[in-house]
Amino acid sequence: MSAPGYPSPNQGPGSYSTTPYPVPQGGYGDPNQPPPPVGFHMGYSPQPPYPGQPLMHQPGPVGQGPGPMPMPEYGAPQMGPGYGPGYGAPNQDPSTAISPAPAMVLPVGVPPGLEYLTQIDQILIHQKVELLEAFIGFETNNQYEIKNSLGQKIYKAKEKNDCCTRNCCGSLRSFDMKIKDNMDREVIRIIRPFRCVSCWFPCCQQELEVQAPPGTTIGYVTQDWNPCLPKFSIKGPDKETVMRLKGPCFACNCCGDVNFELTGKDGGKPIGRISKQWSGLLKEVFTDADNFGIQFPLDMDVKMKAVLMGACFLIDFMFFEKVGDVNQRNTVFS
């Protein structure tokens, strides 16, 4: 009689006297052990699972192409071109068994903390409601939340100056605006000096400086003189004009949005905009908590995206910051 699992002399090729390596029905090979887990097969001839039966397998490492990376046979000298030595390779150097993880590559020329701005083409800025300011008219430091298009907070901003400056100089007041990320690290600083304003005298136009990181100037926002339209220039660190902003003749949002169109330095077709969004009658009347949206090209220089955030804050203070007594503050038109 032939050994189990090997062909008998009376059998043709490919046939066996018994099933190769028979498996007892009680367990892995020992009748005293519990049965194997569901989906685990001891036989060498795999059978398709019945409906609803889970498959137990271990996913292999993923290669550069689609599908799992092919694994070498036991004792193979190497896995092939582009791979390290295989398991069981002779004279394998332990130092080359596991390759170190590659270092994360940061975008070149992007200030720290502004990496996320390279992935988006829209920003929402929501000013927080200050109850003390809404009820008694006492001007407090403005605070903002900066979010992506999904409403997720990516930065927060807070005005910094003294009480006398806020309540005596009104919307013309100077300030330092600190913008911090979700780790509470300051990534942008906006500096606005005090300037008198008059549409008839172009000697004291508004200006704002943007730094990222704090201490490194990346651009400026300057007001361009025009007796009828609000116009601004978006400039680089050397005060060279890069883009321009133009608003409507009457910058008031009575039941609608107010759009400031963004164009190239020579004008032409708009490439983005800053929008003062209508927040609702009650919020517009009783508070100066404003909502803004900024749209720009996805591939725009991330530093210019930060400068546009500064332009949005300057527009808020110049046209939509209501300052004064309670009766003046409870007016729809600023």
C-alpha positions in Angstrom: 0.0 0.0 0.0 1.4 3.4 -0.9 1.9 6.1 1.6 -0.9 8.6 2.2 -0.7 11.5 -0.2 1.4 9.8 -2.9 0.1 8.1 -6.1 -0.4 4.4 -6.2 1.1 2.3 -8.9 -2.4 1.4 -10.1 -3.4 5.0 -10.4 -2.8 7.4 -13.1 -0.7 10.5 -12.8 -2.3 13.4 -10.9 -4.5 11.0 -8.7 -3.9 10.2 -5.1 -4.8 7.2 -2.9 -6.0 9.5 -0.2 -6.5 13.2 0.3 -3.1 14.8 0.9 -2.5 15.5 4.6 -6.0 14.7 5.8 -7.3 17.0 8.5 -9.5 15.7 11.4 -12.8 17.4 11.7 -12.2 18.3 15.3 -9.5 20.9 15.0 -6.1 21.9 13.6 -4.8 18.3 13.7 -5.4 17.3 17.2 -8.9 16.0 18.0 -8.6 17.5 21.5 -8.2 21.1 20.3 -11.1 23.4 19.4 -12.2 23.7 15.8 -10.3 26.3 13.7 -11.8 29.9 13.3 -14.4 30.5 10.7 -12.9 31.1 7.3 -9.6 29.4 8.2 -8.9 26.3 6.0 -6.3 23.7 6.8 -6.5 21.9 3.4 -4.2 22.8 0.5 -7.1 22.9 -1.9 -8.8 26.2 -1.1 -12.6 26.2 -1.3 -14.8 29.2 -1.9 -16.4 30.5 1.3 -20.1 30.2 1.8 -22.1 33.5 1.5 -21.4 35.8 4.5 -18.3 33.9 5.6 -15.4 36.3 6.4 -12.0 35.7 4.7 -9.0 35.7 6.9 -5.8 36.9 5.2 -3.0 39.2 6.0 -2.5 42.1 3.6 0.9 42.3 2.1 2.9 45.5 1.7 1.9 47.8 -1.1 4.3 48.5 -3.9 4.6 51.5 -6.2 2.2 50.1 -8.7 -1.5 49.0 -8.2 -2.2 45.9 -6.1 -0.1 44.3 -3.4 3.7 44.0 -3.7 4.8 40.5 -4.7 6.6 38.7 -1.9 9.7 36.5 -2.5 9.9 32.8 -1.8 11.6 31.5 1.2 15.3 31.5 0.7 15.2 33.7 -2.4 18.4 35.9 -2.6 16.4 39.1 -3.4 13.0 40.3 -4.3 13.9 41.9 -7.6 14.8 45.3 -9.0 14.0 48.2 -6.7 13.4 46.1 -3.6 15.7 45.1 -0.7 16.8 41.5 0.1 14.1 39.0 0.6 13.3 37.1 3.7 15.8 34.4 4.3 18.4 35.9 1.9 21.9 34.7 2.7 24.4 37.2 4.2 21.7 39.8 4.6 22.9 43.0 6.3 20.6 43.8 9.2 21.1 47.5 8.7 19.4 47.3 5.2 16.5 45.1 6.3 14.2 48.2 7.0 14.6 51.4 5.1 14.1 54.6 7.1 11.0 56.7 6.5 11.5 59.5 4.1 11.5 63.0 5.5 8.4 65.1 4.9 9.0 67.6 2.2 7.7 71.1 2.9 6.8 73.5 0.1 9.6 75.7 -0.8 9.2 79.4 0.0 6.1 78.9 2.2 6.3 80.7 5.6 5.8 78.2 8.5 2.2 77.7 9.4 0.8 78.7 6.0 1.2 75.3 4.3 -2.5 74.7 4.4 -3.2 77.8 2.3 -1.5 76.1 -0.7 -4.4 73.6 -0.8 -7.4 76.0 -0.8 -8.9 78.7 -3.0 -11.4 80.2 -0.6 -11.4 81.5 3.0 -14.3 82.5 5.2 -13.7 85.1 8.0 -16.3 85.4 10.7 -16.2 88.1 13.3 -17.2 87.1 16.8 -20.2 88.9 18.5 -19.1 90.9 21.5 -22.1 91.3 23.9 -20.6 94.2 25.8 -20.1 96.1 22.5 -23.5 95.3 21.3 -25.5 96.5 24.3 -23.6 99.5 25.6 -21.5 100.6 22.6 -18.1 100.1 24.4 -15.6 99.2 21.7 -13.7 96.1 22.4 -10.9 94.3 20.5 -12.3 92.6 17.4 -11.9 88.8 17.2 -12.3 86.7 14.1 -12.4 83.0 13.1 -10.8 82.1 9.8 -12.3 78.9 8.2 -12.1 76.9 5.1 -15.1 76.4 2.7 -16.3 73.5 4.9 -16.6 75.7 8.0 -13.6 74.2 9.7 -11.5 76.6 11.7 -7.9 77.0 10.4 -6.8 80.2 12.1 -8.0 82.8 14.6 -7.3 86.5 14.7 -7.5 89.1 17.5 -6.9 92.8 17.4 -4.4 94.3 19.8 -4.4 97.9 21.0 -5.4 100.0 24.0 -8.8 101.1 25.2 -8.3 104.8 24.5 -7.2 104.1 20.8 -10.3 101.9 20.2 -12.9 104.3 21.6 -11.3 107.6 20.6 -10.0 106.9 17.1 -12.9 104.6 16.0 -12.5 102.8 12.7 -9.3 104.8 11.9 -7.5 103.3 14.9 -4.1 101.6 14.6 -3.8 98.0 15.6 -1.6 94.9 15.6 -3.6 91.8 14.4 -2.2 88.5 15.5 -3.3 85.5 13.5 -2.7 82.1 15.2 -3.1 78.5 14.0 -5.0 75.8 15.9 -1.8 75.1 17.9 -1.9 78.7 19.2 1.2 79.6 17.3 1.4 83.1 15.7 1.8 82.7 12.0 0.8 86.1 10.6 1.0 89.6 12.0 -0.9 92.5 10.5 0.2 96.1 11.4 -2.0 99.1 10.6 -0.7 102.6 11.5 -3.0 105.4 12.3 -3.9 107.5 9.2 -6.4 110.3 8.8 -8.9 109.7 6.0 -10.4 112.1 3.4 -11.6 111.4 -0.1 -10.5 114.8 -1.2 -6.9 114.8 0.0 -4.7 111.8 -1.2 -1.9 112.5 1.3 -3.1 110.3 4.1 -4.2 107.1 2.4 -4.7 103.9 4.5 -2.0 101.3 4.6 -1.5 98.0 6.2 1.6 95.7 6.5 1.5 91.9 6.6 4.3 89.8 8.1 4.7 86.0 8.0 6.3 84.9 10.1 6.1 87.9 12.5 9.1 90.1 11.8 9.3 89.2 8.1 7.3 91.5 5.7 5.7 89.7 2.9 3.5 92.4 1.5 1.4 95.6 1.9 -2.1 96.8 1.2 -2.4 100.5 0.3 -5.4 102.6 -0.5 -5.4 104.2 -4.0 -6.9 107.7 -4.2 -10.2 107.9 -5.9 -13.0 110.3 -5.1 -15.8 107.8 -6.0 -14.6 104.2 -5.8 -12.7 102.4 -3.1 -9.6 101.1 -4.6 -6.6 99.2 -3.2 -3.2 97.9 -4.4 -1.9 94.6 -3.2 1.9 94.9 -3.1 4.9 92.7 -2.4 7.6 93.1 0.2 9.4 95.8 -1.9 6.1 97.7 -2.4 5.8 96.7 -6.0 2.1 96.4 -7.1 1.1 92.8 -7.7 -2.8 93.0 -7.8 -5.6 95.5 -7.4 -8.9 95.6 -5.6 -11.9 97.7 -6.6 -15.1 98.0 -4.7 -18.5 99.5 -5.5 -19.4 103.2 -5.3 -21.5 102.7 -2.2 -20.0 100.1 0.1 -23.1 99.3 2.1 -24.7 95.9 2.3 -28.5 96.5 2.6 -29.9 93.0 2.2 -27.1 91.9 -0.1 -23.4 91.2 -0.4 -20.7 93.8 -1.2 -18.0 92.6 -3.6 -14.5 93.9 -4.0 -13.2 92.5 -7.3 -9.6 91.3 -7.5 -7.7 91.8 -10.7 -4.1 91.9 -12.0 -1.9 94.9 -11.6 -3.0 96.2 -15.0 -6.7 95.5 -14.4 -8.6 93.2 -16.8 -10.8 90.2 -15.9 -11.3 89.5 -12.2 -9.3 86.6 -10.8 -10.9 86.7 -7.3 -12.9 88.8 -4.9 -13.4 89.8 -1.3 -17.1 89.7 -0.3 -18.8 91.3 2.6 -21.7 88.8 3.2 -25.1 89.7 4.4 -25.4 88.3 8.0 -29.1 88.9 8.6 -31.1 91.9 9.7 -30.8 91.5 13.4 -27.0 90.8 13.4 -26.4 93.7 10.9 -28.4 96.2 12.9 -27.4 95.4 16.5 -23.8 94.3 16.1 -20.8 94.9 13.9 -19.9 91.2 13.7 -19.3 90.8 10.0 -18.8 87.8 7.7 -16.4 87.9 4.8 -15.4 85.5 2.0 -12.2 85.6 0.1 -11.8 83.9 -3.3 -8.5 83.6 -5.1 -6.8 81.2 -7.6 -5.6 77.9 -6.2 -2.1 78.4 -7.5 -1.7 81.9 -6.2 1.5 82.6 -4.2 0.6 81.7 -0.6 2.2 84.9 0.6 -0.3 86.9 -1.5 -3.1 84.8 -0.1 -2.0 86.0 3.4 -1.8 89.6 2.2 -5.4 89.3 0.9 -6.5 88.4 4.4 -4.9 91.6 5.6 -6.8 93.5 2.8 -10.1 91.9 4.1 -9.4 93.2 7.6 -8.6 96.7 6.3 -11.9 96.8 4.3 -13.8 95.7 7.4 -12.4 98.5 9.5 -12.8 101.2 6.8 -16.3 100.5 5.6 -18.2 98.1 8.0 -16.9 99.0 11.5 -19.6 100.9 13.3 -18.3 103.0 16.1 -20.0 105.6 18.3 -22.9 105.7 20.7 -25.7 103.1 20.8 -28.0 105.0 18.4 -25.3 105.4 15.8 -24.2 101.7 16.1 -27.7 100.5 15.6 -27.8 101.7 12.0 -27.8 99.4 9.0 -25.6 101.7 6.9 -22.1 102.3 8.2 
